């Protein structure tokens, strides 16, 4: 079982999990699209049903995943700055 950093707040763990899950699903969707296209599925098949979702998922998921990663980086930077500031004040 993976070690969990006890100092990292739960909200940051959830944010990181969401970001990498959304990006992972989008990447899996892109790979599936490449495989299906290479297998000879016609372009018209991608215009309806489940394949349409497979086609649209990366267009929505990757920007959302990028925003989540940027948010995570900002939150972590703010937390570290606060920790450093509180350590300086203790001295």
N, CA, C and O atoms as a GROMACS GRO file, in nm:
protein
  364
    1UNK      N    1   0.083  -0.117   0.000
    1UNK     CA    2   0.000   0.000   0.000
    1UNK      C    3   0.088   0.124   0.000
    1UNK      O    4   0.192   0.127   0.066
    2UNK      N    5   0.048   0.227  -0.073
    2UNK     CA    6   0.127   0.348  -0.086
    2UNK      C    7   0.123   0.428   0.042
    2UNK      O    8   0.021   0.434   0.112
    3UNK      N    9   0.235   0.492   0.072
    3UNK     CA   10   0.242   0.579   0.189
    3UNK      C   11   0.172   0.710   0.157
    3UNK      O   12   0.193   0.767   0.050
    4UNK      N   13   0.090   0.758   0.248
    4UNK     CA   14   0.020   0.884   0.231
    4UNK      C   15   0.089   0.989   0.317
    4UNK      O   16   0.116   0.966   0.435
    5UNK      N   17   0.119   1.103   0.257
    5UNK     CA   18   0.182   1.213   0.329
    5UNK      C   19   0.081   1.270   0.429
    5UNK      O   20  -0.019   1.328   0.388
    6UNK      N   21   0.104   1.253   0.560
    6UNK     CA   22   0.005   1.299   0.657
    6UNK      C   23  -0.008   1.451   0.662
    6UNK      O   24  -0.108   1.502   0.713
    7UNK      N   25   0.090   1.523   0.610
    7UNK     CA   26   0.086   1.668   0.613
    7UNK      C   27  -0.001   1.722   0.499
    7UNK      O   28  -0.059   1.830   0.511
    8UNK      N   29  -0.010   1.648   0.389
    8UNK     CA   30  -0.087   1.694   0.274
    8UNK      C   31  -0.237   1.688   0.305
    8UNK      O   32  -0.289   1.581   0.334
    9UNK      N   33  -0.305   1.800   0.299
    9UNK     CA   34  -0.449   1.802   0.330
    9UNK      C   35  -0.529   1.719   0.230
    9UNK      O   36  -0.487   1.696   0.117
   10UNK      N   37  -0.644   1.676   0.276
   10UNK     CA   38  -0.729   1.589   0.196
   10UNK      C   39  -0.773   1.657   0.067
   10UNK      O   40  -0.781   1.591  -0.037
   11UNK      N   41  -0.802   1.786   0.071
   11UNK     CA   42  -0.847   1.858  -0.048
   11UNK      C   43  -0.741   1.855  -0.157
   11UNK      O   44  -0.774   1.845  -0.275
   12UNK      N   45  -0.615   1.864  -0.119
   12UNK     CA   46  -0.508   1.860  -0.218
   12UNK      C   47  -0.493   1.720  -0.279
   12UNK      O   48  -0.466   1.707  -0.398
   13UNK      N   49  -0.511   1.617  -0.197
   13UNK     CA   50  -0.507   1.481  -0.251
   13UNK      C   51  -0.620   1.457  -0.349
   13UNK      O   52  -0.602   1.395  -0.453
   14UNK      N   53  -0.739   1.507  -0.314
   14UNK     CA   54  -0.855   1.492  -0.403
   14UNK      C   55  -0.832   1.568  -0.533
   14UNK      O   56  -0.863   1.518  -0.641
   15UNK      N   57  -0.778   1.689  -0.524
   15UNK     CA   58  -0.750   1.770  -0.642
   15UNK      C   59  -0.649   1.700  -0.733
   15UNK      O   60  -0.666   1.698  -0.855
   16UNK      N   61  -0.546   1.644  -0.676
   16UNK     CA   62  -0.445   1.572  -0.755
   16UNK      C   63  -0.505   1.448  -0.820
   16UNK      O   64  -0.477   1.418  -0.936
   17UNK      N   65  -0.588   1.376  -0.745
   17UNK     CA   66  -0.651   1.256  -0.800
   17UNK      C   67  -0.744   1.292  -0.915
   17UNK      O   68  -0.745   1.224  -1.018
   18UNK      N   69  -0.822   1.397  -0.898
   18UNK     CA   70  -0.913   1.441  -1.004
   18UNK      C   71  -0.834   1.480  -1.129
   18UNK      O   72  -0.870   1.441  -1.240
   19UNK      N   73  -0.730   1.558  -1.112
   19UNK     CA   74  -0.652   1.606  -1.226
   19UNK      C   75  -0.595   1.490  -1.306
   19UNK      O   76  -0.609   1.485  -1.428
   20UNK      N   77  -0.531   1.398  -1.238
   20UNK     CA   78  -0.465   1.290  -1.311
   20UNK      C   79  -0.564   1.186  -1.362
   20UNK      O   80  -0.534   1.116  -1.460
   21UNK      N   81  -0.680   1.174  -1.300
   21UNK     CA   82  -0.784   1.085  -1.351
   21UNK      C   83  -0.843   1.141  -1.480
   21UNK      O   84  -0.860   1.068  -1.578
   22UNK      N   85  -0.873   1.270  -1.480
   22UNK     CA   86  -0.930   1.333  -1.600
   22UNK      C   87  -0.830   1.327  -1.716
   22UNK      O   88  -0.868   1.297  -1.829
   23UNK      N   89  -0.704   1.356  -1.688
   23UNK     CA   90  -0.602   1.351  -1.792
   23UNK      C   91  -0.582   1.207  -1.840
   23UNK      O   92  -0.565   1.183  -1.960
   24UNK      N   93  -0.584   1.112  -1.748
   24UNK     CA   94  -0.568   0.971  -1.786
   24UNK      C   95  -0.682   0.920  -1.873
   24UNK      O   96  -0.658   0.849  -1.970
   25UNK      N   97  -0.805   0.957  -1.838
   25UNK     CA   98  -0.919   0.917  -1.920
   25UNK      C   99  -0.912   0.980  -2.058
   25UNK      O  100  -0.946   0.916  -2.158
   26UNK      N  101  -0.870   1.104  -2.064
   26UNK     CA  102  -0.857   1.171  -2.194
   26UNK      C  103  -0.749   1.106  -2.279
   26UNK      O  104  -0.767   1.087  -2.399
   27UNK      N  105  -0.638   1.070  -2.217
   27UNK     CA  106  -0.530   1.003  -2.290
   27UNK      C  107  -0.575   0.865  -2.338
   27UNK      O  108  -0.543   0.825  -2.450
   28UNK      N  109  -0.649   0.793  -2.254
   28UNK     CA  110  -0.701   0.662  -2.295
   28UNK      C  111  -0.799   0.678  -2.411
   28UNK      O  112  -0.804   0.593  -2.501
   29UNK      N  113  -0.877   0.784  -2.410
   29UNK     CA  114  -0.971   0.810  -2.518
   29UNK      C  115  -0.897   0.838  -2.649
   29UNK      O  116  -0.938   0.790  -2.755
   30UNK      N  117  -0.789   0.915  -2.642
   30UNK     CA  118  -0.710   0.944  -2.762
   30UNK      C  119  -0.650   0.815  -2.817
   30UNK      O  120  -0.650   0.793  -2.938
   31UNK      N  121  -0.597   0.731  -2.729
   31UNK     CA  122  -0.539   0.604  -2.773
   31UNK      C  123  -0.645   0.516  -2.837
   31UNK      O  124  -0.620   0.453  -2.940
   32UNK      N  125  -0.764   0.510  -2.776
   32UNK     CA  126  -0.873   0.430  -2.833
   32UNK      C  127  -0.913   0.483  -2.970
   32UNK      O  128  -0.940   0.405  -3.061
   33UNK      N  129  -0.917   0.614  -2.985
   33UNK     CA  130  -0.949   0.672  -3.116
   33UNK      C  131  -0.845   0.634  -3.221
   33UNK      O  132  -0.879   0.602  -3.334
   34UNK      N  133  -0.719   0.639  -3.182
   34UNK     CA  134  -0.612   0.601  -3.276
   34UNK      C  135  -0.623   0.454  -3.316
   34UNK      O  136  -0.606   0.420  -3.433
   35UNK      N  137  -0.651   0.370  -3.220
   35UNK     CA  138  -0.663   0.226  -3.248
   35UNK      C  139  -0.784   0.200  -3.338
   35UNK      O  140  -0.774   0.124  -3.434
   36UNK      N  141  -0.896   0.263  -3.308
   36UNK     CA  142  -1.016   0.243  -3.389
   36UNK      C  143  -0.997   0.296  -3.530
   36UNK      O  144  -1.042   0.233  -3.626
   37UNK      N  145  -0.932   0.409  -3.544
   37UNK     CA  146  -0.907   0.463  -3.677
   37UNK      C  147  -0.813   0.372  -3.755
   37UNK      O  148  -0.833   0.349  -3.874
   38UNK      N  149  -0.711   0.320  -3.688
   38UNK     CA  150  -0.617   0.229  -3.754
   38UNK      C  151  -0.684   0.096  -3.790
   38UNK      O  152  -0.644   0.029  -3.885
   39UNK      N  153  -0.787   0.059  -3.713
   39UNK     CA  154  -0.858  -0.066  -3.740
   39UNK      C  155  -0.956  -0.052  -3.856
   39UNK      O  156  -1.012  -0.151  -3.903
   40UNK      N  157  -0.977   0.070  -3.903
   40UNK     CA  158  -1.062   0.090  -4.020
   40UNK      C  159  -1.203   0.136  -3.992
   40UNK      O  160  -1.288   0.128  -4.080
   41UNK      N  161  -1.230   0.184  -3.871
   41UNK     CA  162  -1.362   0.237  -3.841
   41UNK      C  163  -1.379   0.367  -3.919
   41UNK      O  164  -1.291   0.453  -3.917
   42UNK      N  165  -1.492   0.382  -3.987
   42UNK     CA  166  -1.513   0.499  -4.072
   42UNK      C  167  -1.538   0.623  -3.988
   42UNK      O  168  -1.578   0.615  -3.872
   43UNK      N  169  -1.513   0.738  -4.048
   43UNK     CA  170  -1.534   0.866  -3.980
   43UNK      C  171  -1.679   0.892  -3.947
   43UNK      O  172  -1.709   0.963  -3.851
   44UNK      N  173  -1.771   0.836  -4.024
   44UNK     CA  174  -1.914   0.856  -3.999
   44UNK      C  175  -1.957   0.787  -3.870
   44UNK      O  176  -2.054   0.829  -3.807
   45UNK      N  177  -1.887   0.682  -3.830
   45UNK     CA  178  -1.922   0.610  -3.708
   45UNK      C  179  -1.895   0.694  -3.583
   45UNK      O  180  -1.954   0.671  -3.477
   46UNK      N  181  -1.805   0.790  -3.596
   46UNK     CA  182  -1.770   0.874  -3.482
   46UNK      C  183  -1.868   0.989  -3.460
   46UNK      O  184  -1.850   1.069  -3.368
   47UNK      N  185  -1.972   0.999  -3.542
   47UNK     CA  186  -2.064   1.112  -3.531
   47UNK      C  187  -2.187   1.084  -3.446
   47UNK      O  188  -2.273   1.171  -3.432
   48UNK      N  189  -2.197   0.964  -3.390
   48UNK     CA  190  -2.313   0.935  -3.305
   48UNK      C  191  -2.277   0.828  -3.202
   48UNK      O  192  -2.181   0.752  -3.219
   49UNK      N  193  -2.355   0.825  -3.096
   49UNK     CA  194  -2.341   0.720  -2.995
   49UNK      C  195  -2.218   0.733  -2.909
   49UNK      O  196  -2.168   0.842  -2.882
   50UNK      N  197  -2.170   0.616  -2.865
   50UNK     CA  198  -2.055   0.611  -2.774
   50UNK      C  199  -1.926   0.660  -2.837
   50UNK      O  200  -1.840   0.714  -2.767
   51UNK      N  201  -1.912   0.643  -2.966
   51UNK     CA  202  -1.789   0.690  -3.030
   51UNK      C  203  -1.783   0.841  -3.035
   51UNK      O  204  -1.675   0.899  -3.037
   52UNK      N  205  -1.900   0.906  -3.037
   52UNK     CA  206  -1.901   1.053  -3.030
   52UNK      C  207  -1.848   1.099  -2.894
   52UNK      O  208  -1.772   1.196  -2.886
   53UNK      N  209  -1.889   1.030  -2.788
   53UNK     CA  210  -1.838   1.064  -2.654
   53UNK      C  211  -1.687   1.041  -2.650
   53UNK      O  212  -1.613   1.120  -2.592
   54UNK      N  213  -1.642   0.932  -2.711
   54UNK     CA  214  -1.500   0.901  -2.715
   54UNK      C  215  -1.423   1.010  -2.790
   54UNK      O  216  -1.308   1.040  -2.757
   55UNK      N  217  -1.487   1.068  -2.891
   55UNK     CA  218  -1.423   1.172  -2.972
   55UNK      C  219  -1.421   1.306  -2.898
   55UNK      O  220  -1.325   1.382  -2.912
   56UNK      N  221  -1.525   1.337  -2.822
   56UNK     CA  222  -1.537   1.467  -2.756
   56UNK      C  223  -1.464   1.471  -2.621
   56UNK      O  224  -1.423   1.578  -2.577
   57UNK      N  225  -1.449   1.357  -2.556
   57UNK     CA  226  -1.389   1.352  -2.423
   57UNK      C  227  -1.253   1.421  -2.414
   57UNK      O  228  -1.232   1.498  -2.320
   58UNK      N  229  -1.159   1.398  -2.505
   58UNK     CA  230  -1.031   1.468  -2.494
   58UNK      C  231  -1.042   1.619  -2.515
   58UNK      O  232  -0.964   1.696  -2.459
   59UNK      N  233  -1.140   1.661  -2.594
   59UNK     CA  234  -1.156   1.804  -2.619
   59UNK      C  235  -1.201   1.878  -2.494
   59UNK      O  236  -1.170   1.997  -2.478
   60UNK      N  237  -1.272   1.810  -2.407
   60UNK     CA  238  -1.319   1.870  -2.282
   60UNK      C  239  -1.226   1.834  -2.166
   60UNK      O  240  -1.194   1.918  -2.082
   61UNK      N  241  -1.182   1.709  -2.162
   61UNK     CA  242  -1.106   1.658  -2.049
   61UNK      C  243  -0.966   1.715  -2.035
   61UNK      O  244  -0.922   1.744  -1.924
   62UNK      N  245  -0.897   1.732  -2.145
   62UNK     CA  246  -0.759   1.782  -2.136
   62UNK      C  247  -0.751   1.926  -2.085
   62UNK      O  248  -0.667   1.954  -1.999
   63UNK      N  249  -0.834   2.019  -2.134
   63UNK     CA  250  -0.829   2.154  -2.075
   63UNK      C  251  -0.870   2.156  -1.928
   63UNK      O  252  -0.811   2.229  -1.848
   64UNK      N  253  -0.971   2.077  -1.891
   64UNK     CA  254  -1.011   2.071  -1.750
   64UNK      C  255  -0.898   2.013  -1.666
   64UNK      O  256  -0.870   2.063  -1.558
   65UNK      N  257  -0.834   1.908  -1.715
   65UNK     CA  258  -0.722   1.848  -1.644
   65UNK      C  259  -0.606   1.946  -1.628
   65UNK      O  260  -0.541   1.950  -1.524
   66UNK      N  261  -0.580   2.024  -1.733
   66UNK     CA  262  -0.473   2.124  -1.725
   66UNK      C  263  -0.506   2.230  -1.620
   66UNK      O  264  -0.419   2.270  -1.543
   67UNK      N  265  -0.631   2.275  -1.617
   67UNK     CA  266  -0.672   2.373  -1.516
   67UNK      C  267  -0.660   2.316  -1.375
   67UNK      O  268  -0.620   2.387  -1.282
   68UNK      N  269  -0.694   2.188  -1.358
   68UNK     CA  270  -0.682   2.124  -1.227
   68UNK      C  271  -0.536   2.114  -1.184
   68UNK      O  272  -0.504   2.135  -1.067
   69UNK      N  273  -0.447   2.082  -1.278
   69UNK     CA  274  -0.304   2.074  -1.245
   69UNK      C  275  -0.250   2.211  -1.208
   69UNK      O  276  -0.174   2.224  -1.112
   70UNK      N  277  -0.288   2.314  -1.284
   70UNK     CA  278  -0.243   2.450  -1.251
   70UNK      C  279  -0.293   2.490  -1.113
   70UNK      O  280  -0.219   2.549  -1.034
   71UNK      N  281  -0.420   2.458  -1.084
   71UNK     CA  282  -0.477   2.489  -0.953
   71UNK      C  283  -0.400   2.416  -0.843
   71UNK      O  284  -0.371   2.474  -0.738
   72UNK      N  285  -0.367   2.291  -0.866
   72UNK     CA  286  -0.291   2.214  -0.768
   72UNK      C  287  -0.154   2.275  -0.743
   72UNK      O  288  -0.111   2.285  -0.628
   73UNK      N  289  -0.086   2.317  -0.848
   73UNK     CA  290   0.046   2.378  -0.833
   73UNK      C  291   0.036   2.508  -0.752
   73UNK      O  292   0.120   2.533  -0.666
   74UNK      N  293  -0.065   2.588  -0.780
   74UNK     CA  294  -0.083   2.714  -0.707
   74UNK      C  295  -0.112   2.687  -0.560
   74UNK      O  296  -0.056   2.752  -0.472
   75UNK      N  297  -0.201   2.590  -0.533
   75UNK     CA  298  -0.236   2.558  -0.394
   75UNK      C  299  -0.114   2.507  -0.318
   75UNK      O  300  -0.092   2.544  -0.203
   76UNK      N  301  -0.035   2.422  -0.382
   76UNK     CA  302   0.085   2.370  -0.316
   76UNK      C  303   0.187   2.481  -0.293
   76UNK      O  304   0.251   2.484  -0.188
   77UNK      N  305   0.201   2.573  -0.388
   77UNK     CA  306   0.296   2.683  -0.371
   77UNK      C  307   0.253   2.774  -0.256
   77UNK      O  308   0.336   2.818  -0.177
   78UNK      N  309   0.125   2.802  -0.246
   78UNK     CA  310   0.075   2.886  -0.138
   78UNK      C  311   0.097   2.818  -0.003
   78UNK      O  312   0.137   2.882   0.094
   79UNK      N  313   0.071   2.687   0.002
   79UNK     CA  314   0.091   2.614   0.127
   79UNK      C  315   0.237   2.617   0.170
   79UNK      O  316   0.267   2.637   0.288
   80UNK      N  317   0.327   2.597   0.075
   80UNK     CA  318   0.470   2.599   0.109
   80UNK      C  319   0.516   2.737   0.152
   80UNK      O  320   0.598   2.751   0.243
   81UNK      N  321   0.464   2.840   0.087
   81UNK     CA  322   0.500   2.976   0.129
   81UNK      C  323   0.452   3.004   0.270
   81UNK      O  324   0.523   3.066   0.348
   82UNK      N  325   0.333   2.959   0.304
   82UNK     CA  326   0.281   2.977   0.440
   82UNK      C  327   0.364   2.900   0.541
   82UNK      O  328   0.392   2.951   0.650
   83UNK      N  329   0.405   2.779   0.505
   83UNK     CA  330   0.488   2.700   0.596
   83UNK      C  331   0.622   2.768   0.619
   83UNK      O  332   0.670   2.776   0.732
   84UNK      N  333   0.683   2.818   0.512
   84UNK     CA  334   0.811   2.887   0.527
   84UNK      C  335   0.797   3.014   0.608
   84UNK      O  336   0.883   3.046   0.690
   85UNK      N  337   0.688   3.086   0.587
   85UNK     CA  338   0.664   3.210   0.661
   85UNK      C  339   0.644   3.181   0.810
   85UNK      O  340   0.694   3.254   0.896
   86UNK      N  341   0.572   3.074   0.841
   86UNK     CA  342   0.550   3.041   0.982
   86UNK      C  343   0.678   2.992   1.048
   86UNK      O  344   0.699   3.016   1.167
   87UNK      N  345   0.766   2.925   0.973
   87UNK     CA  346   0.894   2.880   1.028
   87UNK      C  347   0.986   3.000   1.055
   87UNK      O  348   1.060   3.001   1.153
   88UNK      N  349   0.981   3.100   0.969
   88UNK     CA  350   1.063   3.220   0.990
   88UNK      C  351   1.017   3.296   1.113
   88UNK      O  352   1.099   3.351   1.187
   89UNK      N  353   0.887   3.299   1.136
   89UNK     CA  354   0.834   3.372   1.251
   89UNK      C  355   0.863   3.301   1.382
   89UNK      O  356   0.864   3.366   1.487
   90UNK      N  357   0.887   3.172   1.380
   90UNK     CA  358   0.918   3.097   1.502
   90UNK      C  359   1.058   3.126   1.551
   90UNK      O  360   1.085   3.112   1.670
   91UNK      N  361   1.147   3.166   1.464
   91UNK     CA  362   1.287   3.188   1.501
   91UNK      C  363   1.306   3.312   1.575
   91UNK      O  364   1.418   3.345   1.613
   0.00000   0.00000   0.00000
